[in-house]
Amino acid sequence: MSRRIVPAPDALVGKRFDVAVAKMLGLSRSKAADLIDSGQARVLGRDMARSSALLAGESVEFDLIEETSEPEPIASDMAVVYEDDDIVVVDKPVGVAAHASIGWSGPTVLGSLLDRGVHITSYGAPGREGIVSRLDVGTSGLMLVCKSELAYVEMRRQFAEHEVRKTYHALVQGGLIQDRATIEAPIGRAKVSDFRFCVTPSGKPAVTHWDVLERFGREATLASVNLETGRTHQIRVHFSSIGHPLCGDPMYGANPQLSEALGLERQWLHAMKLEFRHPRTHVWTTVESQYPADLAHALKVMRARHAERDAEPESEPDVELAVEPA
């Protein structure tokens, strides 16, 4: 057990105590509430409920159980698709997190790059150095990490001001009615779960553009997706909100029978292309990816199902023959 005393950060003054503890320790809000209830997180000199506001000048005391850390596993199959002195772009496999976090024991992009001897800038939050954008553990594809300080400052600006063009491909359930459309709906954390998000009036603005690439009747649609904003689970939440969850995504309403038929164990979503101005040369730069094996297989199965369905002859209606009386 280790004891730590941390002054209330200015950014968290006025926040609910459970929210502040969650932010300070990088935990979910429910885990932070457990620490408060057990007395492992408390404010010096004052009794605090979960909903009490943290005040300026206060200090938070933590009693934390120290866990022995195992060496982080390495994503040896993570391909580097672009690298120079300023940036590195990797093709992140599914099952790899962007960076280490509490509760995650698998491989990370940052740890795997450092293990290969790739220099990463010291700019950024502790444990997240060089990271200017992230992909979910269950989403594969292109992710950019900064090697130089110049790159970190400039690429963080480009991502924040939505100058980077991020293109994803997503296989969604059902037949999208329009060939091209925009979903503009705020996204926030769902009250039923710390890990789920939803469209809610109290959420942060989120804008998703999509174009149809391929149709599979009423069963599914392959779409190219561009994001103006980068909210957590944005593509998954937005398509689910219009009745078209991503294939293989049970958290947001995917049909488990279809997922099984396609051999999917995660959402069909891949970050296909990154377009940005190089932080040093300002040359417009494009990096592209290919579908990983599991998504390519699922798409092949979907195309075969659709072709088989198209090849089925239409059933003839029953016709009663009139018989003339003898």
C-alpha positions in Angstrom: 0.0 0.0 0.0 1.4 3.4 -0.9 0.1 6.8 0.2 0.1 9.8 -2.1 -1.1 13.3 -1.5 -1.9 15.3 -4.6 -2.9 19.0 -4.7 -6.2 19.6 -6.5 -5.4 20.4 -10.2 -6.8 23.7 -11.4 -8.6 22.0 -14.2 -10.6 19.8 -11.7 -11.5 22.5 -9.2 -15.3 22.6 -9.0 -15.7 19.1 -10.4 -17.5 16.3 -8.6 -15.1 14.3 -6.4 -15.6 11.0 -8.2 -15.0 12.7 -11.6 -11.9 14.4 -10.2 -10.5 11.2 -8.8 -11.2 9.3 -12.1 -9.3 12.0 -14.1 -6.4 12.2 -11.6 -5.8 8.4 -11.6 -6.9 7.6 -15.2 -9.7 5.3 -13.9 -13.3 4.8 -14.8 -15.8 6.8 -12.8 -17.2 3.6 -11.1 -13.7 2.5 -10.0 -13.1 6.0 -8.6 -16.4 5.8 -6.7 -15.2 2.5 -5.2 -12.0 4.1 -4.0 -14.0 7.0 -2.4 -16.5 4.6 -0.7 -13.7 2.5 0.7 -11.8 5.5 2.0 -8.8 5.0 -0.3 -9.4 8.4 -1.9 -10.3 11.3 0.4 -9.8 15.1 0.8 -7.6 16.2 3.7 -9.5 17.9 6.4 -13.0 17.4 5.0 -15.5 14.6 4.6 -16.3 14.2 0.9 -19.2 12.5 -0.8 -18.9 11.3 -4.4 -21.0 14.3 -5.6 -19.2 16.9 -3.5 -17.3 19.5 -5.4 -13.5 19.7 -5.2 -12.4 23.1 -4.0 -9.3 25.2 -4.8 -6.4 24.7 -2.5 -7.5 21.3 -1.3 -5.4 18.2 -1.4 -6.5 14.6 -2.2 -4.9 11.7 -0.3 -4.8 8.3 -1.9 -4.1 4.9 -0.4 -3.3 2.7 -3.4 -2.3 -1.0 -3.6 0.9 -1.3 -5.5 0.6 -4.0 -8.2 3.7 -5.8 -9.5 3.9 -5.0 -13.1 4.7 -7.6 -15.7 6.6 -6.7 -18.8 4.3 -5.3 -21.5 3.7 -7.7 -24.4 4.9 -6.4 -27.7 2.9 -6.1 -31.0 5.6 -7.7 -33.2 3.2 -7.8 -36.2 2.5 -4.1 -36.1 3.7 -2.7 -39.5 5.3 0.7 -39.9 4.0 2.2 -43.1 5.7 5.7 -42.9 8.6 7.0 -40.9 11.0 10.0 -40.9 12.7 12.1 -38.3 9.5 13.7 -37.2 6.6 11.2 -37.4 5.9 7.5 -37.6 2.7 6.0 -38.9 1.8 2.5 -37.9 -0.8 0.0 -39.2 -2.2 -0.9 -35.8 -3.5 -4.5 -35.5 -6.7 -5.2 -33.6 -6.1 -6.0 -29.9 -3.4 -3.3 -29.5 -4.1 -0.2 -27.4 -2.6 3.3 -28.3 -0.9 3.5 -24.9 -0.8 1.9 -21.5 -3.7 2.5 -19.1 -5.0 1.1 -15.8 -6.7 -2.2 -16.4 -5.0 -2.9 -19.8 -2.4 -5.6 -19.8 -2.0 -6.1 -23.6 0.4 -4.6 -26.1 0.4 -0.9 -27.0 1.5 1.2 -30.0 3.8 3.3 -27.9 5.4 0.5 -26.0 5.9 -1.6 -29.2 7.6 1.4 -30.9 9.9 2.1 -28.0 10.8 -1.6 -27.8 12.0 -1.4 -31.4 14.2 1.6 -30.5 12.1 4.2 -32.2 12.7 7.6 -30.7 9.5 9.3 -29.4 9.3 12.9 -28.3 9.0 13.6 -24.5 6.1 16.0 -25.2 2.7 14.7 -24.1 1.1 13.4 -20.9 3.2 10.8 -18.9 2.7 7.4 -20.6 1.2 9.0 -23.7 4.2 10.8 -25.1 4.0 11.5 -28.8 0.3 10.5 -29.0 -1.9 13.1 -30.8 -4.8 10.8 -31.8 -5.9 7.3 -30.9 -7.7 4.2 -32.2 -9.8 1.9 -30.1 -8.3 -1.4 -29.1 -10.9 -3.1 -31.3 -10.3 -0.9 -34.3 -7.4 -1.6 -36.7 -5.6 0.8 -39.1 -3.4 3.8 -39.4 -2.2 5.8 -36.4 0.3 8.6 -36.3 2.8 9.1 -33.5 5.2 12.0 -33.1 9.0 11.6 -32.8 10.0 15.3 -32.6 8.8 18.1 -30.5 8.1 20.2 -33.6 5.9 17.4 -34.9 4.0 17.0 -31.7 3.1 20.7 -31.5 2.1 21.0 -35.2 0.2 17.7 -35.5 -1.7 18.3 -32.3 -2.8 21.6 -33.8 -3.8 19.9 -37.0 -5.8 17.3 -35.3 -7.4 19.8 -32.9 -8.4 22.1 -35.8 -9.7 19.1 -37.9 -7.2 19.7 -40.7 -6.2 16.0 -40.8 -8.4 14.0 -43.1 -9.1 10.5 -41.6 -10.8 8.0 -43.8 -12.3 4.8 -42.4 -14.1 1.9 -44.0 -17.0 0.4 -42.1 -19.3 -2.5 -42.9 -22.7 -1.6 -41.4 -25.8 -3.7 -41.0 -28.8 -3.0 -43.3 -29.1 -1.0 -46.5 -28.2 2.7 -46.1 -30.9 4.6 -47.9 -28.7 7.4 -49.2 -25.5 7.1 -51.1 -23.9 10.0 -49.2 -24.9 11.7 -46.0 -23.8 13.4 -42.8 -24.6 12.4 -39.2 -24.4 15.4 -36.8 -25.3 14.4 -33.3 -23.6 15.1 -29.9 -22.0 12.1 -28.2 -21.5 11.6 -24.5 -21.0 8.8 -22.0 -23.9 6.4 -21.5 -25.4 6.4 -18.0 -25.7 2.6 -18.0 -22.0 2.0 -18.5 -18.6 3.6 -18.2 -17.5 2.0 -21.4 -20.5 2.8 -23.6 -21.3 6.1 -25.4 -24.5 7.4 -26.9 -26.1 10.3 -28.7 -27.2 12.7 -26.1 -28.1 16.4 -26.0 -25.5 16.9 -23.2 -22.7 15.3 -25.2 -19.9 16.9 -27.2 -20.5 17.9 -30.9 -19.7 15.1 -33.3 -19.9 15.1 -37.1 -19.5 12.0 -39.3 -19.7 12.0 -43.2 -20.2 8.8 -45.2 -20.3 7.6 -48.8 -21.5 4.2 -49.9 -18.8 2.0 -51.5 -20.7 -1.3 -51.9 -24.2 -2.5 -51.2 -25.3 -6.0 -50.1 -29.0 -5.7 -50.4 -30.9 -5.2 -47.1 -28.2 -7.1 -45.2 -25.2 -4.8 -45.1 -23.5 -1.7 -46.7 -19.8 -1.0 -47.0 -19.2 2.7 -46.4 -16.2 5.1 -46.6 -16.3 7.4 -43.5 -14.7 10.7 -42.7 -14.7 12.4 -39.3 -14.7 16.1 -38.6 -14.5 15.3 -34.9 -12.8 12.5 -33.0 -15.1 11.4 -30.2 -14.7 8.1 -28.5 -16.6 5.3 -30.4 -17.9 8.1 -32.8 -18.4 5.9 -35.9 -19.9 3.0 -33.9 -22.3 5.3 -32.0 -23.4 7.4 -34.9 -24.3 4.5 -37.2 -26.0 2.6 -34.4 -28.1 5.8 -33.7 -29.5 5.7 -37.2 -30.3 2.0 -37.0 -27.2 0.6 -38.8 -24.7 -0.7 -36.2 -21.4 -1.9 -37.4 -21.2 -5.6 -38.2 -19.5 -7.5 -35.4 -20.2 -4.8 -32.8 -22.6 -6.3 -30.1 -22.0 -3.4 -27.8 -23.9 -1.1 -30.1 -26.5 -3.6 -31.4 -24.9 -5.8 -34.0 -26.8 -9.0 -34.9 -24.8 -11.9 -33.3 -26.0 -14.4 -36.0 -24.6 -12.3 -38.8 -21.4 -11.7 -36.9 -20.9 -15.4 -36.5 -21.7 -16.1 -40.1 -19.0 -13.5 -41.2 -16.5 -14.9 -38.7 -16.2 -11.5 -36.9 -15.0 -11.2 -33.3 -14.9 -7.4 -33.4 -16.5 -4.5 -35.2 -15.8 -4.2 -38.9 -14.0 -0.9 -38.9 -10.6 0.0 -40.3 -8.7 3.3 -40.5 -7.8 3.2 -44.2 -6.2 6.6 -45.0 -4.5 9.5 -43.3 -4.0 12.8 -45.1 -2.1 15.7 -43.5 0.4 18.5 -44.0 3.9 17.2 -43.0 4.8 19.1 -39.8 8.2 20.2 -41.1 7.9 20.4 -44.9 4.2 21.3 -45.0 3.9 19.0 -48.0 0.4 17.4 -48.2 1.1 13.7 -47.3 -1.1 10.7 -47.8 -0.7 7.3 -46.1 -2.9 4.3 -47.0 -3.6 0.8 -45.6 -5.2 -2.5 -46.7 -7.8 -4.6 -45.0 -6.5 -7.0 -42.4 -7.2 -10.7 -42.8 -10.2 -10.9 -40.6 -12.1 -8.0 -42.2 -11.1 -9.1 -45.7 -12.5 -12.6 -44.9 -15.7 -11.2 -43.6 -16.2 -9.0 -46.7 -15.5 -12.0 -48.9 -18.2 -14.0 -47.1 -20.6 -11.1 -47.4 -20.1 -10.8 -51.1 -20.6 -14.6 -51.5 -23.9 -14.4 -49.5 -25.1 -11.5 -51.7 -24.1 -13.2 -54.9 -25.9 -16.4 -53.9 -29.0 -14.5 -52.9 -29.0 -12.7 -56.3 -28.7 -16.0 -58.1 -31.7 -17.5 -56.5 -34.6 -17.7 -59.0 -37.7 -15.7 -58.1 -40.5 -18.0 -57.0 -43.4 -18.2 -59.4 -46.8 -17.3 -57.9 -49.3 -20.2 -57.7 -51.8 -20.1 -60.6 -55.1 -21.8 -60.5 -56.0 -23.3 -63.8 -59.6 -22.8 -64.9 -61.2 -26.1 -66.0 -64.0 -26.0 -68.5 -67.0 -28.1 -67.6 -67.3 -31.2 -69.8 
